[in-house]
Amino acid sequence: NDIRKKNPYSAYDKVNFKEIIYTEGDSFARYKARIQEMWQSMDIIFRAPRFADKGTLLRPAAMTVLHNGVVVQNDFELKGSTAWDSPPAYRPHADTLPMHIQFHGDPVRFRNIWVRPLEEGLRTKQTEKAGSSEPHVKMLWPDGAPHALGKTPNDSPTLEIYLPKAATSVGTGVVIFPGGGYGNLADGHEGQEIARWLNSLGIAAFVCKYRHQGRGYGYPAPLEDAQRAIRMVRAGAENYGIKPDRVGIIGFSAGGHLASMAATHFAEGKPNATDPIERVSSRPDFVILGYPLIALGESYTHRRSQKNLLGENPDQAMLAKLSSQKQVTSETPPTFLWHTGEDTGVLAENSVAFYLALRKANVPAELHIYERGRHGLGLAYSVPSTADWTTRCVNWLRHHGLLTQEATPQ
């Protein structure tokens, strides 16, 4: 349900196609709260209890809460009665989120999520973190893309620009490459949702809608678009409120392969180029990869993605060139990777291979392989234990100094 911050609250029921009016204190289990005209994302995931045949409780009910895609309460077990109060371990978070939890003690009874206004100071803080409401779209190649087959929208890759509020900007930018098997783009949960999450961290986000086989393009068009996107963000760093040496990339699935190619196939700028964008480097400063395809021509390669990128029978030299684990050098940027063991679409061996290559080249790297979760999770709302990747990633970004907000000179 989409909840608009009014007095009283209103919600649009997407199942019954009607608006429902809530007074303060009414409850619902999944919502988005709108605070001072800015959307906030709140996801509450309930895990059912498990009982033995004789009724003995084997595993209590549990709850995970994500705010703007970041886990703020992970797999908290619901035990006992809390009446009007929140579960004890949740209380530190209760005063910073627009909700309150009531649990009645019976693991199979419905839990209530009590909506209440935030205090003014916290409300302002949350609003500032929400980022821009609508993205600005720019053409990657205003004068026509290289190897373009025509001049239609399919031949014109774009960059969607999502900027955080200036007061919360940390001076870091990330170009996002959604997955889609090089045949389409999963630009919702692996694009826009990732951009909003990054905005909540104060990071400027740029969704790259690159060319792919669904538009009639294979290699080298996707890589050309990726490199152009990185250059465009770096060249426009001042306008975007970021630093040119803090431009990173994030990619998922086949978009992760594209990101890994951009991290291993880059070039310095051309100082004498007439196009100022081409004067800056296409090397990303850091890399984040979610369940990425990495290797081509291997037993664990995602064949459809390889076919869409290179055709039916690519030669061995091209397969080796675009197998990112074989192209890692000491110049490859620091990298954060995550994958799941249950992913049967793109196997975790891909992330392992890239991580081992990074280690061999002495490139700073961090790898998390979670047990649970299918392919294509994005922010992984539906798998509480795997949704932890956002928290780990934030810690990694902070460790590398990418979330540091420097004071503006007076």
TACORQUI-V346330 format. One record per helix or strand of 2 or more residues. SS is the DSSP state (H for helix, E for strand). FROM is the first residue (numbers start at 1). TO is the last residue. If there is no record, write none. Layout:
# TACORQUI-V346330
<<SS/FROM/TO> <SS/FROM/TO>>
This chain:
# TACORQUI-V346330
<<E/2/4> <E/9/13> <E/18/22> <E/31/35> <E/38/39> <E/42/47> <E/50/51> <E/57/59> <E/62/67> <E/70/77> <H/88/94> <E/100/102> <E/112/114> <H/120/129> <E/136/139> <H/153/155> <E/158/162> <H/166/168> <E/173/177> <H/188/200> <E/204/209> <H/213/215> <H/221/235> <H/237/240> <E/247/252> <H/254/264> <H/276/279> <E/286/290> <H/303/310> <H/316/321> <H/324/326> <E/334/340> <H/349/360> <E/365/370> <H/389/399>>
